[in-house]
């Protein structure tokens, strides 16, 4: 058997595709899973408990939140979570998947990112009305946005002090507070 570290993503996908069957349930089954997954996120194993085998870790992460580990989710999860904490747009992930010869459409990338967000594996960060990033670091923290470079950088939660939080309307609660500090390079 060839060690996983010596296989390309495309060759691993070929092996997985031959072992898994694709059904309509596996494609659309995320709807119920999102609700179940959100309930399981708190009890899911922390990412520090990962085994070191990216393929097995992604499969375990998906199952822990109630998502079926389909070949598309596995491949995109491997690309997303195999590089540590990072910020990506759907277009960036699609480009990485294309370079890795993963056969997915941009629509599949968007759907998968939203499924991962719904179950708590990703955090969505809206920077502009037209620019949304997905963050693999789901802990409480904030962001710098570097204008002109379209780059996001993490700010530890303790480094941002939010004054008085407004009281939400009746029947609502504050889910989280996102602070995005916009940066630009100083003129010389």
MARBA-3410 file (N, C-alpha, C, O; in Angstrom, 1 decimal):
188
0.8,-1.2,0.0,0.0,0.0,0.0,0.9,1.2,0.0,1.9,1.3,0.7 ~ 0.5,2.2,-0.8,1.3,3.5,-0.9,0.8,4.4,0.2,-0.4,4.6,0.4 ~ 1.8,5.1,1.0,1.4,6.0,2.0,0.6,7.2,1.4,0.9,7.6,0.3 ~ -0.4,7.7,2.2,-1.2,8.8,1.7,-0.4,10.0,1.3,-0.8,10.7,0.4 ~ 0.7,10.3,2.0,1.5,11.4,1.7,2.1,11.4,0.3,2.5,12.4,-0.2
2.2,10.2,-0.3,2.8,10.1,-1.6,1.8,10.0,-2.7,2.1,10.0,-3.9 ~ 0.5,10.1,-2.4,-0.5,10.1,-3.4,-1.0,11.5,-3.7,-0.9,12.4,-2.9 ~ -1.3,11.7,-5.0,-1.9,13.0,-5.3,-3.4,13.0,-5.0,-4.0,11.9,-4.8 ~ -4.0,14.2,-4.9,-5.4,14.3,-4.6,-6.2,13.6,-5.6,-7.2,12.9,-5.3 ~ -5.8,13.7,-6.9,-6.6,13.1,-8.0,-6.6,11.5,-7.8,-7.6,10.9,-8.0
-5.4,11.0,-7.5,-5.3,9.5,-7.4,-6.1,9.0,-6.2,-6.7,7.9,-6.2 ~ -6.2,9.8,-5.1,-7.0,9.4,-3.9,-8.4,9.4,-4.3,-9.2,8.6,-3.9 ~ -8.8,10.5,-5.0,-10.2,10.6,-5.4,-10.7,9.4,-6.3,-11.8,8.9,-6.1 ~ -9.8,9.0,-7.2,-10.1,7.8,-8.0,-10.4,6.6,-7.2,-11.4,5.9,-7.4 ~ -9.6,6.4,-6.2,-9.8,5.3,-5.3,-11.1,5.4,-4.5,-11.8,4.4,-4.3
-11.4,6.6,-4.0,-12.6,6.8,-3.2,-13.8,6.7,-4.0,-14.8,6.0,-3.6 ~ -13.8,7.2,-5.2,-15.0,7.1,-6.1,-15.3,5.7,-6.4,-16.5,5.3,-6.5 ~ -14.3,4.9,-6.5,-14.6,3.5,-6.8,-15.2,2.7,-5.7,-15.8,1.7,-5.8 ~ -15.1,3.3,-4.4,-15.6,2.6,-3.2,-16.9,3.2,-2.8,-17.6,2.6,-2.0 ~ -17.2,4.4,-3.2,-18.5,5.1,-2.7,-19.4,5.2,-3.9,-19.0,5.4,-5.0
-20.7,5.1,-3.6,-21.7,5.3,-4.6,-22.3,6.7,-4.4,-22.5,7.1,-3.3 ~ -22.6,7.3,-5.5,-23.2,8.7,-5.4,-24.7,8.6,-5.6,-25.1,8.0,-6.6 ~ -25.5,9.1,-4.7,-26.9,9.1,-4.9,-27.5,10.5,-4.7,-26.8,11.4,-4.2 ~ -28.7,10.7,-5.0,-29.4,12.0,-4.8,-29.3,12.3,-3.3,-29.2,13.5,-2.9 ~ -29.5,11.3,-2.5,-29.5,11.5,-1.0,-28.1,12.1,-0.6,-28.1,13.0,0.3
-27.0,11.6,-1.2,-25.7,12.1,-0.8,-25.5,13.5,-1.2,-24.7,14.3,-0.6 ~ -26.1,13.9,-2.3,-26.0,15.3,-2.8,-26.9,16.3,-2.0,-26.4,17.4,-1.7 ~ -28.1,15.9,-1.8,-29.1,16.8,-1.2,-29.3,16.5,0.3,-30.1,17.2,1.0 ~ -28.6,15.5,0.8,-28.8,15.1,2.2,-28.4,16.1,3.3,-28.5,15.8,4.4 ~ -27.8,17.2,2.9,-27.2,18.1,3.8,-28.3,18.9,4.5,-28.0,19.5,5.6
-29.5,19.0,4.0,-30.5,19.8,4.5,-30.8,19.4,6.0,-30.8,20.2,6.9 ~ -31.2,18.2,6.2,-31.4,17.7,7.6,-30.2,17.6,8.4,-30.2,17.8,9.6 ~ -29.1,17.3,7.7,-27.8,17.2,8.4,-27.4,18.5,9.0,-26.7,18.6,10.0 ~ -27.7,19.6,8.3,-27.3,20.9,8.8,-27.9,21.2,10.2,-27.2,21.7,11.1 ~ -29.1,20.8,10.4,-29.7,21.0,11.7,-29.1,20.1,12.7,-28.8,20.5,13.9
-29.0,18.8,12.4,-28.4,17.8,13.3,-26.9,18.2,13.5,-26.5,18.0,14.7 ~ -26.2,18.6,12.5,-24.8,19.0,12.7,-24.6,20.1,13.6,-23.7,20.1,14.4 ~ -25.5,21.1,13.5,-25.3,22.3,14.4,-25.5,21.9,15.8,-24.8,22.4,16.7 ~ -26.4,20.9,16.1,-26.5,20.4,17.4,-25.3,19.6,17.9,-24.9,19.6,19.1 ~ -24.6,18.9,16.9,-23.4,18.1,17.3,-22.1,18.9,17.4,-21.2,18.4,17.9
-22.1,20.1,16.8,-20.8,20.8,16.8,-20.2,21.0,18.2,-19.0,20.8,18.3 ~ -21.0,21.3,19.2,-20.5,21.4,20.5,-19.9,20.2,21.0,-18.9,20.2,21.8 ~ -20.4,19.0,20.6,-19.9,17.7,21.1,-18.9,17.1,20.2,-18.3,16.1,20.6 ~ -18.7,17.7,19.1,-17.7,17.1,18.1,-16.3,17.2,18.6,-16.0,18.1,19.4 ~ -15.5,16.2,18.2,-14.1,16.2,18.7,-13.4,17.5,18.2,-13.6,17.9,17.1
-12.5,18.1,19.1,-11.8,19.3,18.6,-10.8,18.9,17.5,-10.4,17.8,17.4 ~ -10.5,19.9,16.7,-9.5,19.7,15.6,-8.2,19.3,16.1,-7.4,18.7,15.4 ~ -7.9,19.6,17.4,-6.6,19.2,17.9,-6.5,17.6,18.1,-5.4,17.1,18.3 ~ -7.7,17.0,18.1,-7.7,15.5,18.2,-7.6,14.8,16.9,-7.9,13.6,16.8 ~ -7.2,15.5,15.8,-7.1,14.9,14.5,-6.0,13.9,14.5,-5.0,14.0,15.3
-6.1,12.9,13.6,-5.1,11.8,13.6,-3.8,12.1,12.8,-2.9,11.4,13.0 ~ -3.9,13.1,12.0,-2.7,13.4,11.1,-2.8,12.8,9.7,-2.0,13.2,8.8 ~ -3.9,12.0,9.5,-4.2,11.5,8.2,-5.3,12.4,7.6,-6.4,12.3,8.0 ~ -4.9,13.3,6.7,-5.9,14.3,6.2,-7.2,13.7,5.7,-8.3,14.2,6.0 ~ -7.1,12.6,5.0,-8.3,12.0,4.4,-9.2,11.5,5.5,-10.4,11.8,5.5
-8.7,10.8,6.5,-9.4,10.2,7.6,-10.0,11.4,8.5,-11.1,11.3,9.0 ~ -9.2,12.4,8.7,-9.6,13.5,9.5,-10.8,14.3,8.9,-11.7,14.6,9.6 ~ -10.8,14.5,7.6,-11.9,15.2,6.9,-13.1,14.3,7.0,-14.2,14.8,7.3 ~ -13.0,13.0,6.8,-14.1,12.1,6.8,-14.7,12.1,8.2,-16.0,12.2,8.4 ~ -13.9,12.1,9.3,-14.3,12.1,10.6,-15.0,13.5,11.0,-16.1,13.5,11.6
-14.5,14.6,10.5,-15.1,15.9,10.7,-16.5,16.0,10.1,-17.4,16.4,10.8 ~ -16.6,15.5,8.9,-17.9,15.5,8.2,-18.9,14.6,9.0,-20.0,15.1,9.2 ~ -18.5,13.4,9.3,-19.4,12.5,10.0,-19.8,13.1,11.4,-21.0,12.9,11.8 ~ -18.9,13.7,12.1,-19.2,14.3,13.4,-20.2,15.3,13.4,-20.9,15.5,14.4 ~ -20.4,16.0,12.3,-21.4,17.1,12.2,-22.6,16.6,11.4,-23.5,17.4,11.1
-22.7,15.3,11.0,-23.9,14.8,10.4,-23.9,14.9,8.9,-24.9,14.8,8.3 ~ -22.8,15.3,8.2,-22.7,15.3,6.8,-22.1,14.0,6.2,-21.1,13.5,6.8 ~ -22.7,13.5,5.1,-22.2,12.4,4.5,-20.9,12.8,3.8,-20.8,13.8,3.1 ~ -19.8,11.9,3.9,-18.5,12.3,3.3,-18.5,11.9,1.8,-17.9,10.9,1.4 ~ -19.2,12.7,1.0,-19.2,12.4,-0.5,-17.9,12.8,-1.0,-17.1,13.4,-0.4
-17.6,12.3,-2.2,-16.3,12.6,-2.8,-16.1,14.1,-3.0,-14.9,14.5,-2.8 ~ -17.1,14.9,-3.3,-16.9,16.3,-3.5,-16.6,17.0,-2.1,-15.7,17.8,-2.0 ~ -17.4,16.6,-1.1,-17.1,17.2,0.2,-15.7,16.8,0.7,-15.0,17.6,1.3 ~ -15.4,15.5,0.5,-14.1,15.0,1.0,-12.9,15.8,0.3,-12.0,16.3,0.9 ~ -13.0,15.9,-1.0,-12.0,16.6,-1.8,-11.9,18.1,-1.4,-10.8,18.6,-1.1
-13.0,18.8,-1.3,-13.0,20.2,-0.9,-12.6,20.4,0.5,-11.8,21.3,0.8 ~ -13.0,19.5,1.4,-12.6,19.5,2.8,-11.1,19.3,2.9,-10.5,20.0,3.8 ~ -10.6,18.4,2.1,-9.1,18.2,2.2,-8.3,19.4,1.8,-7.4,19.8,2.4 ~ -8.8,20.1,0.7,-8.1,21.3,0.3,-8.3,22.4,1.3,-7.3,23.1,1.6 ~ -9.5,22.5,1.9,-9.7,23.6,2.8,-9.0,23.4,4.2,-8.3,24.3,4.6
-9.1,22.3,4.8,-8.6,22.1,6.1,-7.2,21.5,6.2,-6.6,21.5,7.3 ~ -6.7,21.1,5.1,-5.3,20.5,5.1,-4.2,21.5,5.2,-3.1,21.2,5.3 ~ -4.6,22.8,5.1,-3.5,23.9,5.1,-3.6,24.8,6.4,-3.1,25.9,6.4 ~ -4.3,24.3,7.4,-4.4,25.1,8.6,-5.5,26.2,8.5,-6.3,26.1,7.6 ~ -5.4,27.1,9.4,-6.4,28.2,9.4,-6.2,29.1,8.3,-5.1,29.6,8.0
-7.2,29.4,7.5,-7.1,30.2,6.3,-8.5,30.8,6.0,-9.5,30.4,6.5 ~ -8.4,31.8,5.1,-9.6,32.5,4.6,-9.7,32.3,3.1,-8.7,32.6,2.4 ~ -10.8,31.8,2.6,-10.9,31.6,1.1,-12.3,32.1,0.7,-13.3,32.1,1.4 ~ -12.3,32.5,-0.6,-13.6,32.8,-1.2,-13.9,31.5,-2.0,-13.1,30.6,-2.2 ~ -15.2,31.4,-2.5,-15.6,30.3,-3.3,-14.7,30.2,-4.6,-14.4,29.1,-5.0
-14.4,31.4,-5.2,-13.6,31.4,-6.4,-12.2,30.9,-6.1,-11.6,30.2,-7.0 ~ -11.6,31.3,-5.0,-10.3,30.8,-4.6,-10.3,29.3,-4.5,-9.4,28.6,-4.9 ~ -11.3,28.7,-3.8,-11.4,27.3,-3.5,-11.6,26.5,-4.9,-11.0,25.5,-5.1 ~ -12.4,27.1,-5.7,-12.7,26.5,-7.0,-11.4,26.4,-7.8,-11.1,25.4,-8.5 ~ -10.6,27.5,-7.8,-9.3,27.5,-8.5,-8.4,26.5,-8.0,-7.7,25.8,-8.7
-8.3,26.4,-6.7,-7.4,25.4,-6.1,-7.9,24.0,-6.4,-7.1,23.1,-6.7 ~ -9.2,23.7,-6.4,-9.7,22.4,-6.8,-9.4,22.1,-8.2,-9.1,21.0,-8.6 ~ -9.6,23.1,-9.1,-9.3,22.9,-10.5,-7.8,22.5,-10.7,-7.5,21.6,-11.5 ~ -6.9,23.2,-10.0,-5.5,22.9,-10.1,-5.2,21.5,-9.6,-4.2,20.9,-10.1 ~ -5.9,21.1,-8.6,-5.7,19.7,-8.0,-6.5,18.7,-8.8,-6.5,17.5,-8.5
-7.1,19.1,-10.0,-7.8,18.2,-10.8,-9.0,17.5,-10.2,-9.3,16.4,-10.4 ~ -9.7,18.3,-9.3,-10.9,17.8,-8.6,-12.1,18.3,-9.5,-12.2,19.5,-9.7 ~ -12.9,17.3,-10.0,-14.0,17.7,-10.9,-15.2,18.2,-10.2,-16.1,17.5,-9.9 ~ -15.2,19.5,-9.9,-16.4,20.2,-9.3,-16.7,21.4,-10.0,-15.8,22.1,-10.6 ~ -18.0,21.8,-9.9,-18.4,23.1,-10.5,-18.3,24.2,-9.5,-18.2,23.9,-8.3
-18.3,25.4,-9.9,-18.3,26.5,-9.0,-19.6,26.5,-8.1,-19.5,26.8,-6.9 ~ -20.7,26.0,-8.6,-22.0,25.9,-7.9,-21.8,24.9,-6.7,-22.2,25.1,-5.6 ~ -21.1,23.8,-7.0,-20.8,22.8,-6.0,-19.9,23.3,-4.9,-20.1,23.0,-3.7 ~ -19.0,24.1,-5.3,-18.1,24.8,-4.3,-18.9,25.7,-3.4,-18.8,25.6,-2.2 ~ -19.7,26.5,-4.0,-20.6,27.4,-3.2,-21.5,26.6,-2.2,-21.6,26.9,-1.0
-22.2,25.6,-2.8,-23.0,24.8,-1.9,-22.3,24.1,-0.8,-22.8,24.1,0.3 ~ -21.1,23.6,-1.1,-20.3,22.9,-0.1,-19.9,23.9,1.0,-19.9,23.5,2.2 ~ -19.4,25.0,0.6,-19.0,26.0,1.6,-20.2,26.4,2.5,-20.0,26.6,3.7 ~ -21.4,26.6,1.9,-22.5,26.9,2.8,-22.9,25.8,3.7,-23.4,26.0,4.8 ~ -22.8,24.5,3.2,-23.1,23.4,4.0,-22.2,23.3,5.2,-22.6,23.1,6.3
-20.9,23.5,4.9,-19.9,23.5,6.0,-20.1,24.6,7.0,-19.9,24.4,8.2 ~ -20.5,25.7,6.5,-20.8,26.9,7.4,-22.1,26.6,8.2,-22.1,26.8,9.4 ~ -23.1,26.0,7.6,-24.3,25.7,8.4,-24.1,24.7,9.5,-24.8,24.8,10.5 ~ -23.1,23.8,9.4,-22.9,22.8,10.5,-21.7,23.2,11.4,-21.3,22.5,12.3 ~ -21.2,24.4,11.2,-20.2,25.0,12.1,-18.7,24.6,11.8,-17.8,24.9,12.6
-18.4,24.1,10.6,-17.1,23.8,10.2,-16.3,25.0,9.7,-15.1,25.1,9.7 ~ -17.1,25.9,9.2,-16.5,27.2,8.6,-17.3,28.4,9.2,-18.4,28.2,9.8 ~ -16.7,29.5,9.1,-17.3,30.7,9.5,-17.3,31.7,8.4,-16.3,31.9,7.7 ~ -18.5,32.3,8.1,-18.6,33.2,6.9,-18.3,34.6,7.4,-18.8,35.0,8.4 ~ -17.4,35.3,6.6,-17.1,36.6,6.9,-17.4,37.5,5.7,-16.8,37.4,4.6
-18.4,38.4,5.9,-18.7,39.3,4.8,-17.9,40.6,4.9,-17.9,41.2,5.9 ~ -17.2,40.9,3.8,-16.3,42.0,3.9,-16.9,43.2,3.1,-17.0,44.3,3.6 ~ -17.4,42.9,1.9,-18.1,43.9,1.2,-19.5,43.3,0.8,-19.7,42.1,1.1 ~ -20.4,44.0,0.2,-21.6,43.4,-0.2,-21.4,42.3,-1.2,-22.2,41.4,-1.4 ~ -20.3,42.4,-2.0,-20.0,41.4,-3.0,-18.9,40.5,-2.7,-18.6,39.6,-3.5
-18.3,40.6,-1.5,-17.1,39.7,-1.2,-17.4,39.0,0.1,-17.5,39.6,1.2 ~ -17.4,37.7,0.0,-17.6,36.8,1.2,-16.4,35.8,1.3,-16.1,35.2,0.3 ~ -15.8,35.8,2.5,-14.8,34.8,2.8,-15.3,33.8,3.7,-16.3,34.0,4.4 ~ -14.7,32.6,3.6,-15.0,31.5,4.5,-13.7,31.2,5.3,-12.7,31.0,4.8 ~ -13.9,31.2,6.6,-12.8,31.1,7.6,-12.8,29.7,8.2,-13.8,29.2,8.7
-11.6,29.0,8.1,-11.6,27.6,8.7,-11.4,27.7,10.2,-11.5,26.7,10.9 ~ -11.0,28.9,10.8,-10.9,29.1,12.2,-12.3,29.6,12.7,-12.7,30.7,12.5 ~ -13.0,28.7,13.4,-14.4,29.0,13.8,-14.4,29.5,15.3,-15.5,29.8,15.8 ~ -13.2,29.7,15.9,-13.2,30.3,17.2,-13.6,31.8,17.2,-13.6,32.4,16.1 ~ -13.9,32.4,18.3,-14.3,33.8,18.4,-13.0,34.6,18.1,-12.1,34.6,18.9
-13.1,35.4,17.0,-12.0,36.3,16.7,-12.5,37.3,15.7,-13.6,37.2,15.2 ~ -11.7,38.3,15.3,-12.1,39.4,14.4,-11.1,39.4,13.3,-10.2,38.6,13.2 ~ -11.2,40.4,12.4,-10.4,40.4,11.2,-9.9,41.8,10.8,-10.6,42.8,10.9 ~ -8.7,41.8,10.2,-8.2,43.0,9.4,-8.5,42.6,8.0,-8.3,41.4,7.6 ~ -9.0,43.6,7.2,-9.1,43.4,5.7,-8.2,44.4,5.1,-8.3,45.6,5.3
-7.2,43.8,4.3,-6.2,44.7,3.6,-6.8,45.1,2.3,-6.8,44.3,1.3 ~ -7.2,46.3,2.2,-7.8,46.8,0.9,-6.7,46.8,-0.2,-5.5,47.1,0.1 ~ -7.1,46.6,-1.4,-6.2,46.6,-2.5,-5.5,45.2,-2.7,-5.1,44.8,-3.8 ~ -5.4,44.5,-1.6,-4.8,43.1,-1.6,-5.8,42.0,-1.4,-5.6,40.9,-1.6 ~ -7.0,42.4,-1.0,-8.1,41.5,-0.7,-7.7,40.4,0.2,-7.9,39.2,-0.1
-7.0,40.7,1.3,-6.5,39.7,2.2,-7.1,39.9,3.6,-7.3,41.1,4.0 ~ -7.4,38.8,4.2,-8.0,38.9,5.6,-6.9,38.4,6.5,-6.2,37.4,6.3 ~ -6.8,39.0,7.7,-5.8,38.6,8.7,-6.6,38.5,10.0,-7.5,39.3,10.3 ~ -6.3,37.5,10.8,-7.0,37.3,12.1,-6.6,38.3,13.2,-5.4,38.7,13.2 ~ -7.5,38.8,14.0,-7.3,39.6,15.1,-7.8,38.8,16.3,-8.9,38.4,16.3
-6.9,38.5,17.3,-7.4,37.7,18.5,-8.6,38.5,19.1,-8.6,39.7,19.2 ~ -9.5,37.7,19.7,-10.7,38.3,20.3,-10.4,39.3,21.4,-11.1,40.3,21.5 ~ -9.4,39.0,22.2,-9.1,39.8,23.3,-8.5,41.2,22.9,-8.5,42.1,23.7 ~ -8.0,41.3,21.6,-7.5,42.5,21.1,-8.5,43.6,20.7,-8.2,44.7,20.4 ~ -9.8,43.1,20.6,-10.9,44.0,20.3,-11.9,44.1,21.4,-12.4,43.1,21.9
-12.1,45.3,21.9,-13.0,45.6,23.0,-14.3,46.2,22.4,-14.2,47.3,21.8 ~ -15.4,45.5,22.4,-16.6,46.0,21.9,-17.4,46.7,23.1,-17.6,46.0,24.1 ~ -17.7,47.9,22.9,-18.4,48.7,24.0,-19.7,48.1,24.5,-19.7,46.9,24.9 ~ -20.7,48.8,24.4,-22.0,48.4,24.8,-22.7,47.7,23.7,-23.0,48.3,22.6 ~ -23.0,46.4,23.9,-23.8,45.7,22.9,-25.2,46.0,22.9,-25.8,46.1,24.0
-25.9,46.4,21.8,-27.3,46.7,21.9,-28.1,45.5,22.3,-27.8,44.4,22.0 ~ -29.2,45.8,22.9,-30.2,44.8,23.3,-31.0,44.4,22.1,-31.6,45.3,21.4 ~ -31.0,43.1,21.8,-31.7,42.7,20.6,-33.3,42.8,20.8,-33.7,42.8,21.9 ~ -34.0,42.9,19.7,-35.5,42.9,19.8,-36.0,41.7,20.5,-35.3,40.6,20.5 ~ -37.2,41.7,20.9,-37.9,40.6,21.6,-37.9,39.4,20.7,-38.2,39.5,19.5
-37.5,38.3,21.3,-37.5,37.0,20.5,-36.2,36.7,19.8,-36.0,35.7,19.1 ~ -35.2,37.6,20.0,-33.9,37.4,19.3,-32.8,37.4,20.3,-32.9,37.9,21.4 ~ -31.6,36.9,19.9,-30.4,36.9,20.7,-29.2,37.2,19.8,-29.3,36.9,18.6 ~ -28.2,37.8,20.3,-27.0,38.1,19.6,-26.3,36.8,19.3,-25.9,36.1,20.3 ~ -26.1,36.5,18.0,-25.4,35.2,17.7,-23.9,35.4,17.8,-23.2,34.6,18.4
-23.4,36.5,17.3,-22.0,36.8,17.4,-21.8,38.3,16.9,-22.6,38.8,16.2 ~ -20.6,38.8,17.3,-20.3,40.2,16.8,-19.0,40.0,16.0,-18.0,39.5,16.5 ~ -19.1,40.5,14.7,-17.9,40.4,13.8,-17.4,41.8,13.7,-18.1,42.8,13.3 ~ -16.1,42.0,13.9,-15.5,43.3,13.7,-14.5,43.1,12.5,-13.6,42.2,12.6 ~ -14.6,43.9,11.5,-13.7,43.9,10.4,-13.0,45.3,10.3,-13.7,46.3,10.0
-11.7,45.3,10.6,-11.0,46.5,10.5,-10.3,46.6,9.2,-9.5,45.8,8.8 ~ -10.6,47.7,8.4,-10.1,47.8,7.1,-8.7,48.5,7.1,-8.6,49.6,7.8 ~ -7.8,48.0,6.4,-6.4,48.5,6.4,-6.0,48.9,5.0,-6.6,48.4,4.0 ~ -5.2,49.9,4.9,-4.5,50.2,3.6,-3.1,50.6,3.9,-2.8,51.1,5.0 ~ -2.2,50.4,2.9,-0.8,50.7,3.1,-0.7,52.2,3.2,-1.4,53.0,2.5
0.3,52.6,4.0,0.5,54.1,4.2,1.2,54.6,2.9,2.0,53.9,2.3 ~ 0.9,55.8,2.6,1.5,56.5,1.4,2.9,56.9,1.8,3.1,57.3,3.0 ~ 3.9,56.7,0.9,5.3,57.0,1.3,5.6,58.4,1.0,6.8,58.8,1.2
END
